[in-house]
């Protein structure tokens, strides 16, 4: 096989070239034309000329953002590329956008799909076609069995109207495909990226299709301004291709260039970016691009020996590389004839899936001859070219940005790890303090039945030793002992319920929660002369969550009050608990007259480690943890306010 | 004659004021005391017991009291009793963990401690010792 390319001057010379090369006599002839004059008239003119002169050939064309002929880059020209196959078969077809891009992709491939296919080259036209969805429709049928290549038509960066054509027909909203089949056809595809990802990964927090609203929870335009300066927004989408977002899919770095800015400050990208995907900013680095192209040449030289090469490269490269675009093409064009165009998006595939790329140069290399003699390798040193271009500085700044970002991230990670360890420790401490509370409650609860049982024993024993014990007394005593044991057992059950964590988050009635807390804490409070009153406006008021967590919060507040009363010599100590509802939000208000918290420290009580208790008595974690529990586990809050002679804590359960 | 009977000999003419806030414990221990003493006056807290003491103080030979109680705790009550009768014999019944109150009770010149839950032999032993003193004092008083 071979490919010959022609730069269009006028009708006459084109027709002469076609005749001279005798293409019309060839059996399998593929014609691609890359039309740098993105008008309907020009497209019509070229395609009519070609179909008239090569009636049997498969002729496809596309408007461009620049054309490639060898290592030469042009714009506003028309390049005609004719490939003649000897051992392979070609077919082609087109589809128009009807339902959506996905179905168009599926539909066009369904028409031509068969087992012998080695590669398909697609061009699409129409700015409202979603390239990514188109490819996913294609993939539905192709399933990675053959190479997918091609690109989205351009219109010299105007983003107004693009065209493709198929055998004389002009399409402004659809797709064409060239199908390459044949046992002996060797297909190799590759791509080059070269954009450097800079800064830390950010998360897309709001996007619909290829329209992105938020990055890291902030309007995307603000994020661009934050990193590139306030002026950037007026330059978008113009320089969008130069500072794309870079995502990582299956290990392939994929760039998404901004192609439009909306009044609501959302940005449209040349390809979908899903909510939740991680992105980094990309900086086009000429240095890196050229180095990569040399590496690619080396790899190509090792692994294949093509007879024809088609290049579908991103418009951004032409704009960024400018004169250096030729350098990029220089090596690869030393193999054989090269042609192609600058796209608004490149189609690529690996074994697993199809990709819509931006900012890349994709290469489709074809050969029908295994043992073709290799050309001499081109070994000229690219570094010299790069030095000339003064791009070292760009590389250095990019590198520095990344190093700084990484260092900060590492430092941050260390801090985060430290904080997490601290959190865990706090949690343990709190757990221990809670356990201590529980044990002291149990002790109070148990001491009385133990005293009573022991006294009963003594009583019986004395009566017996003094021989004044009667059967009735024995009955009475042993029944009493059994009752007391039951009481103690109930206490243990209640205690166990407190200790074992709730397995599930569920709705529970606050009255029941308070009842069981008073069951185990009541004696202790009574011993401290504290009168506890519970007022309920509605017995059915509930909260949703882990009940044991709320119990911890309430116990914490009650025991704080108890301890505060200890330091106070007052009569009439009380704790009033109210369960009520405001606007469907469940609340518990716990009020006491234990003196309250001095004004100057009232704002510190929710800080970790802050305690008013003497050394060794309080961990200081109680209220901090309680607030944390209410906020994180109940989507609620815990609010302190001072009363005349005490404290008031409002436990609020957030909306369910 | 076993110790219990010996004690009963000593206490059968004595009156005890027993103060305890917890119902079950109070009932059970009051029953025990009533085996020995001529009369057991019970108080359900320091305040109420003090009122009773004010009424019957002259008859009361021994005060046995819990420490932790609502309205008025045992120590406060003992202080008031001391104001009325400096020589009133007092036994404190307390739980193990209340050792922080020990220093205060030393100042108040308590005759003895009984740990709760009670142990019969310890109780009898202490009551024997104290009631002997009480009798000695009574005899001195009557001899004088």
Interface residues (C-beta under 8 A of the other chain):
Chain A: X443 X447 X448 X449 X450 X451 X452 X453 X454 X455 X456 X457 X458 X459 X461 X462 X463 X465 X466 X468 X480 X484 X526 X527 X529
Chain B: X2 X4 X5 X8 X22 X24 X25 X27 X28 X29 X31 X32 X35 X68 X70 X71 X95 X97 X116 X117 X118 X119 X120 X123
